[in-house]
């Protein structure tokens, strides 16, 4: 089970470009002037940051200002306008103007020719996660905002909005913050000015258009930041660990090796010259963010993970999560539809091809690890098998293209997470079919390279024509598969694909987690007694069986922390993250007798359904397997 199962969702990034004409239809007088925006972190009150927007002088009577309802990559409603307080429009004489709030995210201002500026306060979303949000859905933590004395997560789509017809205008953004804050952002820094008393610094940035505001997150505060090169890419790694449990130094080598392997796997696909990784480590308090995972942007990613993870667990999670996000430089950065290219933040339409954006990206993040010898083949087989088992929790007889196009609707939105399971398996099947038809010479990576060369980041494809184009570029077997299992709703027979590469589903030796096994917990709870105890399943885990654990043993403490129903989620989540080599002490109550387990963790195993190599596989099957797994 990887971190995505634990945290429920991980999001992709969409590369968005405005489709407006070269001449501004609303603000003729300010066409060549940036929209001035201002965030003042020196005047935060009750976790609310003041924002000022100066759009220049309008020549029309009515304008509408919006914050995003949906942001690229999340496939869910965030309604960032819900977090805005005390919204005011000010005329050139300093008087308040009449403002009509027309929905959760939009404000209309009449007599706009007199509008000088807009002022409002922004609540952070991390605190509100613990309060059930405001009025329903809330942003996924990596897409949210944090306003705390020690750390500011500035996903700018949560602070800065847009006027309907001005999304093509440049934005000049000033951020005022204490002078001792560490600042990190991929946006172009054009100026920096200290206050007269030296306590604060105003940093100015330039964004070519509103897309770049939403696409370039920032972090301010007590951060650990380091830059390093991976080939021709500059990596900027920013870490916020409130209790200094982790640092850039402890993560740098993991990120370096991972991205070096990713670049080697991608080959000649054109990469970005800079990539930013913003890691926020949640300390597990009541008001700490709970949505663990990542949100991909054009050339960066924001990651939220538990600070309590040990170094090995954090490294593994960063490989799983960040590698997925980095592969989005292939799709949708280089290959994307018109829905992505001309994204509407208030009333978006969605592409039919989540199987490609998320599924193929997740497949690359899985396959490159075996291709580049980061994992053993048994681990790769177990990941594939895990995705098959996880995909069965969703509707396996649903058209993926229909689900993608309607992903915000109630009938489909709960199926979205299957893009990381069945979506990746779709990528695997296409890869195997292409390898088979080309004697091992072509796979889905070569297809994505060809699509990237045909389109690229500035040219979208037509959504309804993509399948036909892929069929023309590949083989009849790929077309039959796509029309039957992706456009169509017939479940995939994975056995037929595994047979092609000399694999079969059978009983296998599988690595066991310390708290989960075969996608089920090995502990249970007694609500009346308020206790947590091991179940019979724990006896099938070789690690716990070796420690002499018995069914119904009550777990009293784990590493000195008393385990209760109230804190079980947090404590057992830490156990979930354990890796071999960790010193542990677990105290059990066995019918009134205290049993103490004091040891160093080793890898546990169990037996279960898994992928195994066919004993009598032919040379052709073995050769195709090698081409599939090793390019």
Wavefront OBJ file of the C-alpha trace (Angstrom):
o trace
v 0.000 0.000 0.000
v 1.510 3.322 -0.963
v 0.866 6.718 0.527
v -2.005 7.435 -1.894
v -4.105 4.673 -0.364
v -3.445 6.081 3.084
v -4.329 9.631 2.183
v -7.177 8.972 -0.249
v -6.075 11.218 -3.073
v -3.170 12.662 -4.926
v -3.684 15.237 -7.503
v -2.290 15.985 -10.854
v -1.405 19.290 -12.445
v -2.851 20.758 -15.591
v -0.969 23.221 -17.748
v -3.309 26.068 -18.470
v -3.079 28.786 -21.050
v -5.537 31.591 -21.611
v -7.470 31.689 -24.878
v -8.270 35.425 -24.891
v -7.473 37.690 -27.806
v -4.438 39.934 -27.925
v -6.526 43.028 -27.197
v -8.067 43.372 -23.760
v -11.834 43.734 -24.015
v -12.356 45.373 -20.619
v -9.321 47.271 -19.516
v -8.168 49.031 -22.687
v -6.275 51.679 -20.714
v -4.315 49.101 -18.741
v -3.598 46.562 -21.471
v 0.179 46.886 -21.033
v 0.103 47.425 -17.276
v 0.306 44.587 -14.764
v -2.482 44.087 -12.257
v -0.959 45.143 -8.951
v -1.582 42.596 -6.190
v -0.362 42.863 -2.627
v -0.222 40.306 0.231
v 0.879 41.712 3.589
v 2.127 39.019 5.982
v 3.209 41.728 8.450
v -0.440 42.555 9.204
v -1.918 39.095 9.720
v -4.789 39.069 12.224
v -6.361 35.843 13.516
v -4.694 33.848 10.730
v -6.111 36.230 8.110
v -3.824 37.939 5.615
v -4.832 41.250 3.983
v -4.851 41.386 0.186
v -5.106 44.456 -2.070
v -5.796 44.284 -5.815
v -5.287 47.331 -8.035
v -6.432 46.502 -11.589
v -5.922 49.935 -13.138
v -8.688 52.110 -14.539
v -11.677 50.398 -16.175
v -13.616 51.753 -19.158
v -16.776 49.684 -18.618
v -19.616 50.022 -16.115
v -19.604 46.529 -14.545
v -16.798 44.086 -13.686
v -16.709 40.735 -11.902
v -13.852 39.569 -9.692
v -13.489 35.878 -8.849
v -11.401 33.459 -6.846
v -11.218 29.941 -8.308
v -14.045 27.497 -7.708
v -11.909 24.686 -9.125
v -8.165 24.732 -9.618
v -6.238 22.781 -12.183
v -5.299 19.320 -11.057
v -7.716 18.704 -8.204
v -10.862 17.486 -10.008
v -12.917 18.659 -7.055
v -14.621 21.841 -5.913
v -12.505 24.018 -3.599
v -14.464 27.309 -3.589
v -11.569 29.527 -2.488
v -13.968 32.457 -2.300
v -15.371 30.890 0.885
v -12.172 31.844 2.690
v -12.430 35.559 1.874
v -13.688 37.993 4.553
v -14.490 41.702 4.577
v -14.440 42.154 0.800
v -14.495 45.860 -0.110
v -14.259 47.880 -3.310
v -12.793 51.388 -2.960
v -13.239 54.240 -5.435
v -10.685 56.905 -6.353
v -11.981 59.193 -3.595
v -11.388 56.516 -0.946
v -15.076 55.651 -0.527
v -16.553 52.178 -0.324
v -18.529 51.080 -3.363
v -21.540 48.771 -3.595
v -20.503 45.147 -4.151
v -22.839 42.270 -5.024
v -21.653 38.783 -4.123
v -23.229 36.658 -6.853
v -21.936 33.254 -5.707
v -19.397 31.751 -3.296
v -16.439 32.928 -5.348
v -17.597 35.986 -7.318
v -18.210 39.676 -6.645
v -19.753 42.129 -9.135
v -18.943 45.844 -8.923
v -21.100 48.461 -10.629
v -19.799 51.865 -11.729
v -16.465 50.168 -12.350
v -14.992 53.280 -13.999
v -14.654 54.672 -10.476
v -13.023 51.501 -9.024
v -9.554 52.129 -7.638
v -8.806 48.939 -5.718
v -10.226 45.880 -3.962
v -9.358 44.922 -0.391
v -10.140 41.745 1.523
v -8.779 39.276 4.076
v -7.960 35.622 3.363
v -8.433 32.844 5.922
v -6.024 29.921 5.732
v -7.524 26.513 4.958
v -5.278 24.296 7.120
v -6.956 25.381 10.375
v -10.416 24.989 8.875
v -9.753 21.358 7.899
v -10.240 20.422 11.557
v -13.541 22.303 11.713
v -15.173 20.465 8.835
v -14.473 23.219 6.338
v -16.759 26.092 5.498
v -19.994 25.072 3.871
v -19.079 21.649 2.529
v -16.049 20.639 0.467
v -12.649 22.001 1.386
v -9.320 22.165 -0.452
v -7.004 19.179 -0.377
v -4.117 20.169 1.915
v -1.411 20.491 -0.795
v -3.717 22.888 -2.669
v -4.619 24.828 0.479
v -3.104 27.718 2.393
v -1.334 28.118 5.715
v -0.945 31.354 7.658
v 1.094 30.790 10.816
v 3.901 32.792 12.476
v 6.522 30.207 11.482
v 5.221 29.136 8.079
v 3.150 30.457 5.186
v 2.032 28.093 2.431
v 1.146 30.531 -0.329
v -0.789 28.615 -2.940
v -1.570 31.881 -4.651
v -4.914 30.737 -6.085
v -6.132 30.978 -2.483
v -5.143 34.660 -2.214
v -5.267 36.254 -5.645
v -8.272 36.240 -7.980
v -8.994 37.476 -11.473
v -11.350 39.658 -13.481
v -13.182 37.673 -16.137
v -11.587 39.411 -19.130
v -8.171 40.123 -17.600
v -6.708 36.639 -17.176
v -4.184 37.453 -19.919
v -2.876 40.556 -18.127
v 0.453 40.483 -16.360
v 0.362 40.427 -12.564
v 2.816 42.234 -10.334
v 2.744 40.671 -6.879
v 4.221 42.281 -3.755
v 4.584 40.143 -0.639
v 5.449 41.898 2.625
v 6.967 39.655 5.290
v 9.412 39.761 8.215
v 12.942 40.347 6.973
v 14.233 37.146 8.608
v 11.786 34.904 6.715
v 13.217 32.475 4.185
v 11.416 32.942 0.861
v 11.130 30.413 -1.923
v 9.238 30.787 -5.201
v 9.700 29.939 -8.864
v 8.033 33.192 -9.917
v 10.363 35.820 -11.354
v 11.674 38.024 -8.530
v 11.977 41.557 -9.899
v 12.726 43.612 -6.772
v 13.260 43.552 -3.025
v 12.913 46.480 -0.639
v 13.450 46.707 3.102
v 11.247 48.811 5.387
v 12.779 51.867 7.061
v 13.158 50.040 10.375
v 14.575 46.941 8.660
v 11.977 44.621 10.195
v 10.145 43.786 6.973
v 10.990 43.196 3.344
v 8.735 43.615 0.336
v 9.544 41.112 -2.389
v 8.108 41.809 -5.829
v 7.331 39.150 -8.432
v 6.081 39.219 -12.006
v 3.608 36.707 -13.450
v 2.965 36.775 -17.234
v -0.753 35.989 -16.733
v -3.198 34.646 -14.171
v -2.269 31.060 -15.016
v 1.221 31.778 -13.678
v -0.265 33.081 -10.426
v -2.068 29.775 -9.897
v 0.857 27.718 -11.167
v 3.651 28.991 -8.930
v 3.200 28.315 -5.211
v 5.429 29.922 -2.597
v 6.581 29.123 0.917
v 7.693 31.734 3.431
v 8.930 31.346 6.972
v 11.301 29.199 8.984
v 12.298 26.956 6.080
v 15.204 24.759 5.100
v 15.988 25.393 1.413
v 18.699 24.076 -0.884
v 19.319 24.125 -4.634
v 21.144 21.394 -6.556
v 21.532 20.220 -10.146
v 20.208 17.019 -11.693
v 21.666 17.118 -15.173
v 20.389 20.341 -16.725
v 17.547 20.774 -14.216
v 17.950 22.979 -11.153
v 16.086 21.383 -8.249
v 14.963 23.671 -5.428
v 13.951 21.671 -2.345
v 12.153 23.576 0.436
v 11.311 21.785 3.695
v 9.248 22.990 6.631
v 9.582 20.677 9.628
v 8.086 22.471 12.654
v 10.025 20.368 15.170
v 13.157 20.059 13.012
v 12.662 16.304 12.687
v 13.636 16.330 9.012
v 15.806 18.567 6.866
v 16.919 19.148 3.310
v 20.165 17.378 4.159
v 18.308 14.169 5.076
v 16.207 14.235 1.877
v 18.540 15.673 -0.741
v 20.228 12.400 -1.707
v 16.878 10.620 -2.087
v 15.505 13.351 -4.350
v 18.738 13.544 -6.340
v 18.877 9.795 -7.046
v 15.172 9.644 -7.846
v 15.224 12.526 -10.338
v 18.457 11.319 -11.914
v 16.736 7.984 -12.533
v 13.625 9.711 -13.877
v 15.648 11.759 -16.343
v 17.472 8.615 -17.469
v 14.117 6.863 -17.967
v 12.576 9.770 -19.895
v 15.546 10.104 -22.214
v 15.185 12.879 -24.758
v 11.824 14.228 -23.605
v 12.411 17.941 -23.117
v 12.460 18.771 -19.417
v 11.932 21.948 -17.475
v 15.092 23.917 -16.556
v 13.898 24.288 -12.949
v 11.724 22.203 -10.653
v 10.589 23.244 -7.157
v 9.543 20.841 -4.400
v 7.776 22.346 -1.381
v 7.483 19.879 1.505
v 5.266 20.772 4.467
v 5.544 18.273 7.333
v 2.432 18.183 9.492
v 3.115 17.760 13.199
v -0.173 15.989 13.895
v -1.844 18.571 16.109
v -5.560 19.266 16.010
v -5.110 22.240 13.694
v -2.475 20.582 11.497
v -3.312 19.627 7.893
v -4.643 16.089 7.419
v -4.719 15.686 3.629
v -1.430 13.914 2.930
v -0.191 13.732 -0.631
v 0.846 16.204 -3.318
v -0.475 18.693 -5.840
v 1.421 19.039 -9.086
v 1.991 22.358 -10.795
v 3.590 23.110 -14.143
v 7.175 22.975 -12.820
v 6.726 22.347 -9.103
v 4.871 20.308 -6.544
v 3.531 20.956 -3.045
v 3.756 17.950 -0.721
v 2.143 17.481 2.700
v 3.210 14.459 4.775
v 3.342 13.596 8.506
v 6.385 14.884 10.377
v 6.256 11.752 12.531
v 7.455 9.547 9.657
v 10.949 8.189 10.164
v 13.640 9.000 7.623
v 13.250 5.772 5.623
v 9.461 6.027 5.455
v 9.610 9.672 4.409
v 12.153 8.863 1.703
v 9.962 6.076 0.301
v 6.877 8.293 0.328
v 8.740 11.108 -1.413
v 9.830 8.680 -4.147
v 6.269 7.452 -4.661
v 4.590 10.855 -4.504
v 7.106 13.258 -6.039
v 8.127 10.921 -8.855
v 4.493 10.802 -9.936
v 4.220 14.587 -9.906
v 7.475 15.104 -11.794
v 6.308 12.807 -14.602
v 3.514 15.286 -15.272
v 6.060 17.224 -17.326
v 5.123 14.649 -19.994
v 1.366 14.922 -19.607
v -0.394 17.269 -19.304
v 2.563 19.687 -19.674
v 3.510 18.486 -23.157
v 0.355 16.575 -24.119
v -3.027 18.000 -23.131
v -6.501 18.745 -24.458
v -8.301 22.012 -25.105
v -10.158 21.609 -21.766
v -6.802 21.844 -20.029
v -5.314 24.487 -22.324
v -8.288 26.859 -21.954
v -9.210 26.086 -18.350
v -12.158 27.908 -16.778
v -11.603 28.253 -13.010
v -15.252 29.009 -12.307
v -17.105 26.655 -14.661
v -14.586 24.127 -16.000
v -15.117 21.367 -18.504
v -13.006 18.246 -18.265
v -11.117 16.077 -20.695
v -12.094 12.454 -21.320
v -8.531 11.320 -20.914
v -7.723 11.053 -17.219
v -6.511 7.546 -18.052
v -3.588 9.330 -19.751
v -3.032 12.382 -17.525
v -3.131 10.522 -14.228
v -3.086 6.852 -15.192
v -0.091 6.895 -17.527
v 1.730 9.278 -15.183
v 1.190 6.896 -12.265
v 2.293 3.993 -14.460
v 5.531 5.800 -15.325
v 6.117 6.476 -11.605
v 5.766 2.731 -10.972
v 7.611 1.376 -14.006
v 10.667 3.646 -13.858
v 11.565 2.208 -10.450
v 12.085 -1.292 -11.866
v 13.527 0.062 -15.132
v 16.168 2.000 -13.178
v 16.791 -0.727 -10.538
v 15.343 1.292 -7.664
v 13.163 -1.642 -6.546
v 13.372 -5.413 -6.877
v 11.107 -7.109 -9.407
v 9.071 -8.758 -6.622
v 8.261 -5.283 -5.263
v 7.235 -4.190 -8.745
v 4.995 -7.242 -9.127
v 3.420 -6.559 -5.731
v 2.699 -2.944 -6.677
v 0.946 -4.054 -9.856
v -1.048 -6.638 -7.943
v -1.925 -4.070 -5.301
v -3.331 -1.783 -7.972
v -5.477 -4.594 -9.354
v -6.891 -5.343 -5.904
v -7.437 -1.649 -5.128
v -9.161 -1.030 -8.480
v -11.800 -3.604 -7.603
v -13.100 -1.303 -4.867
v -14.441 0.929 -7.624
v -16.839 0.370 -10.503
v -14.862 -1.832 -12.886
v -17.625 -1.695 -15.500
v -17.580 2.067 -16.045
v -16.309 3.852 -19.119
v -13.159 5.722 -18.110
v -13.745 8.453 -20.679
v -17.292 9.086 -19.458
v -16.115 9.156 -15.830
v -13.344 11.625 -16.687
v -15.587 14.003 -18.572
v -18.133 14.031 -15.726
v -15.757 13.772 -12.772
v -17.374 16.558 -10.698
v -20.825 14.963 -10.861
v -22.086 12.888 -7.949
v -22.355 9.704 -10.010
v -18.686 9.834 -10.949
v -16.615 11.887 -8.499
v -16.205 9.001 -6.039
v -14.617 6.978 -8.869
v -11.873 9.532 -9.467
v -9.285 7.865 -7.234
v -9.368 4.831 -9.530
v -7.237 6.828 -11.991
v -4.261 5.906 -9.788
v -5.201 2.227 -9.840
v -7.009 1.129 -12.997
v -5.682 4.180 -14.858
v -2.120 2.958 -14.269
v -3.124 -0.569 -15.291
v -4.547 0.805 -18.554
v -1.105 2.311 -19.183
v 0.491 -1.064 -18.437
v -1.785 -2.908 -20.886
v -1.095 -0.421 -23.692
v 2.634 -0.715 -22.972
v 2.570 -4.513 -23.219
v 0.487 -4.429 -26.414
v 2.902 -1.978 -28.045
v 5.932 -4.007 -26.977
v 4.307 -7.144 -28.367
v 3.429 -5.563 -31.727
v 6.863 -3.966 -32.207
v 9.100 -6.877 -31.117
v 9.862 -4.973 -27.918
v 10.999 -1.768 -29.634
v 8.096 0.588 -28.826
v 6.125 1.173 -25.660
v 3.837 3.761 -24.136
v 6.779 6.051 -23.338
v 7.666 6.228 -27.027
v 4.002 6.961 -27.802
v 3.999 9.859 -25.330
v 7.213 11.194 -26.880
v 5.598 11.121 -30.320
v 2.491 12.883 -29.028
v 4.708 15.433 -27.275
v 6.555 16.138 -30.515
v 3.267 16.525 -32.389
v 1.657 18.855 -29.862
v 3.854 20.248 -27.083
v 2.923 22.621 -24.298
v 1.496 25.340 -26.557
v -0.737 23.232 -28.811
v -3.679 21.257 -27.383
v -5.238 18.222 -29.014
v -8.955 17.867 -29.731
v -10.414 15.672 -27.011
v -12.711 13.626 -29.252
v -9.947 12.858 -31.756
v -7.197 11.582 -29.437
v -8.183 7.888 -29.476
v -8.267 7.841 -33.278
v -4.856 9.559 -33.405
v -3.339 7.033 -31.008
v -4.712 4.153 -33.084
v -3.205 5.663 -36.222
v 0.150 6.088 -34.461
v 0.219 2.587 -32.958
v -1.414 -0.766 -33.742
v -4.889 -2.287 -34.199
v -4.535 -4.165 -30.894
v -4.133 -0.844 -29.050
v -7.222 0.563 -30.742
v -9.276 -2.494 -29.881
v -8.160 -2.252 -26.255
v -8.950 1.457 -25.946
v -12.364 1.176 -27.563
v -13.290 -1.892 -25.516
v -11.871 -1.100 -22.069
v -11.380 2.690 -21.894
v -14.100 4.162 -24.075
v -16.116 1.009 -23.531
v -16.975 -0.422 -20.131
v -15.816 -4.048 -20.397
v -13.550 -4.973 -17.442
v -9.945 -5.839 -18.331
v -8.836 -9.475 -18.196
v -5.366 -8.901 -16.729
v -4.500 -12.610 -16.929
v -4.351 -12.316 -20.721
v -1.772 -9.517 -20.496
v 0.316 -11.260 -17.854
v 0.375 -14.397 -19.993
v 2.020 -12.396 -22.785
v 4.982 -11.622 -20.472
v 5.222 -14.995 -18.710
v 3.501 -14.030 -15.465
v 0.499 -15.429 -13.653
v -1.529 -14.689 -10.555
v -0.846 -17.243 -7.856
v 0.236 -17.649 -4.243
v 3.228 -15.460 -3.551
v 5.441 -14.341 -0.706
v 4.432 -10.735 -0.063
v 6.042 -8.076 2.101
v 3.810 -7.332 5.059
v 3.261 -3.955 6.674
v 3.385 -3.754 10.470
v -0.274 -2.799 10.822
v -1.891 -3.585 7.438
v -1.808 -6.848 5.523
v -3.548 -7.821 2.283
v -5.256 -4.399 2.353
v -6.798 -5.011 5.793
v -5.712 -4.051 9.328
v -4.329 -6.737 11.637
v -5.763 -4.982 14.705
v -9.284 -4.256 15.856
v -10.965 -2.267 18.625
v -13.329 -2.947 21.506
v -15.622 0.047 21.844
v -16.912 -0.917 25.281
v -13.488 -1.527 26.806
v -11.783 1.205 24.819
v -8.940 -1.088 23.758
v -7.065 -2.004 20.569
v -6.005 -5.627 20.091
v -4.267 -7.906 17.582
v -6.513 -10.131 15.475
v -5.876 -13.628 14.109
v -4.468 -11.988 10.982
v -1.408 -10.830 12.950
v -0.320 -14.468 13.229
v 0.074 -14.575 9.457
v 2.580 -11.704 9.652
v 6.025 -13.265 10.057
v 7.417 -10.330 12.048
v 4.714 -10.331 14.732
v 4.524 -14.123 14.763
v 8.260 -14.215 15.526
v 7.683 -11.825 18.454
v 5.179 -14.292 19.924
v 2.092 -12.125 19.428
v -1.202 -13.919 19.994
v -4.724 -13.153 18.855
v -6.600 -10.842 21.290
v -3.399 -9.421 22.809
v -4.344 -5.872 23.868
v -1.839 -3.225 22.785
v -1.228 -0.990 25.805
v 1.665 1.220 24.657
v 3.766 1.718 21.516
v 7.155 3.321 22.079
v 5.959 4.790 25.355
v 2.666 6.194 24.033
v -0.529 4.756 25.491
v -2.781 3.460 22.710
v -6.448 4.407 23.027
v -9.414 4.605 20.721
v -9.018 8.374 20.790
v -5.418 8.454 19.498
v -5.427 5.170 17.548
v -5.543 6.820 14.145
v -2.463 8.938 14.800
v -0.405 6.269 16.607
v -1.212 3.449 14.198
v -0.482 5.715 11.269
v 3.028 5.995 12.647
v 3.211 2.200 12.888
v 2.073 2.031 9.267
v 5.145 4.070 8.355
v 7.654 1.847 10.189
v 10.530 0.462 8.158
v 13.034 -2.325 8.942
v 15.782 -1.232 11.324
v 13.612 0.784 13.733
v 13.991 0.190 17.497
v 10.562 -0.385 19.043
v 8.981 -1.236 22.370
v 5.410 -2.543 22.471
v 3.655 -3.466 25.711
v 0.784 -5.941 25.538
v -1.853 -7.121 28.008
v -2.471 -10.867 27.658
v -5.239 -11.829 30.060
v -3.804 -9.552 32.760
v -0.162 -10.418 32.121
v 2.118 -7.699 30.729
v 4.120 -8.805 27.714
v 6.943 -6.522 26.544
v 8.267 -6.695 22.979
v 11.538 -4.798 22.708
v 13.288 -5.354 19.401
v 14.459 -3.903 16.105
v 12.030 -4.224 13.232
v 12.809 -6.619 10.396
v 10.890 -7.113 7.174
v 7.813 -9.213 7.725
v 6.152 -11.396 5.117
v 2.885 -13.122 4.500
v 1.453 -15.258 1.756
v -1.290 -14.119 -0.549
v -2.432 -13.606 -4.089
v 0.361 -12.121 -6.144
v 2.150 -12.001 -9.468
v 4.653 -14.794 -10.024
v 6.768 -15.767 -12.994
v 5.439 -18.701 -14.972
v 7.805 -21.647 -14.548
v 7.545 -22.833 -18.147
v 7.515 -19.363 -19.771
v 8.708 -19.436 -23.378
v 11.686 -17.492 -24.677
v 9.303 -15.116 -26.421
v 7.377 -14.450 -23.201
v 10.591 -13.901 -21.238
v 11.963 -11.556 -23.908
v 8.743 -9.537 -23.949
v 8.824 -9.304 -20.134
v 12.371 -7.968 -20.272
v 11.448 -5.409 -22.932
v 8.424 -4.330 -20.874
v 10.271 -3.929 -17.570
v 13.652 -2.759 -18.847
v 12.789 -0.872 -22.032
l 1 2 3 4 5 6 7 8 9 10 11 12 13 14 15 16 17 18 19 20 21 22 23 24 25 26 27 28 29 30 31 32 33 34 35 36 37 38 39 40 41 42 43 44 45 46 47 48 49 50 51 52 53 54 55 56 57 58 59 60 61 62 63 64 65 66 67 68 69 70 71 72 73 74 75 76 77 78 79 80 81 82 83 84 85 86 87 88 89 90 91 92 93 94 95 96 97 98 99 100 101 102 103 104 105 106 107 108 109 110 111 112 113 114 115 116 117 118 119 120 121 122 123 124 125 126 127 128 129 130 131 132 133 134 135 136 137 138 139 140 141 142 143 144 145 146 147 148 149 150 151 152 153 154 155 156 157 158 159 160 161 162 163 164 165 166 167 168 169 170 171 172 173 174 175 176 177 178 179 180 181 182 183 184 185 186 187 188 189 190 191 192 193 194 195 196 197 198 199 200 201 202 203 204 205 206 207 208 209 210 211 212 213 214 215 216 217 218 219 220 221 222 223 224 225 226 227 228 229 230 231 232 233 234 235 236 237 238 239 240 241 242 243 244 245 246 247 248 249 250 251 252 253 254 255 256 257 258 259 260 261 262 263 264 265 266 267 268 269 270 271 272 273 274 275 276 277 278 279 280 281 282 283 284 285 286 287 288 289 290 291 292 293 294 295 296 297 298 299 300 301 302 303 304 305 306 307 308 309 310 311 312 313 314 315 316 317 318 319 320 321 322 323 324 325 326 327 328 329 330 331 332 333 334 335 336 337 338 339 340 341 342 343 344 345 346 347 348 349 350 351 352 353 354 355 356 357 358 359 360 361 362 363 364 365 366 367 368 369 370 371 372 373 374 375 376 377 378 379 380 381 382 383 384 385 386 387 388 389 390 391 392 393 394 395 396 397 398 399 400 401 402 403 404 405 406 407 408 409 410 411 412 413 414 415 416 417 418 419 420 421 422 423 424 425 426 427 428 429 430 431 432 433 434 435 436 437 438 439 440 441 442 443 444 445 446 447 448 449 450 451 452 453 454 455 456 457 458 459 460 461 462 463 464 465 466 467 468 469 470 471 472 473 474 475 476 477 478 479 480 481 482 483 484 485 486 487 488 489 490 491 492 493 494 495 496 497 498 499 500 501 502 503 504 505 506 507 508 509 510 511 512 513 514 515 516 517 518 519 520 521 522 523 524 525 526 527 528 529 530 531 532 533 534 535 536 537 538 539 540 541 542 543 544 545 546 547 548 549 550 551 552 553 554 555 556 557 558 559 560 561 562 563 564 565 566 567 568 569 570 571 572 573 574 575 576 577 578 579 580 581 582 583 584 585 586 587 588 589 590 591 592 593 594 595 596 597 598 599 600 601 602 603 604 605 606 607 608 609 610 611 612 613 614 615 616 617 618 619 620 621 622 623 624 625 626 627 628 629 630 631
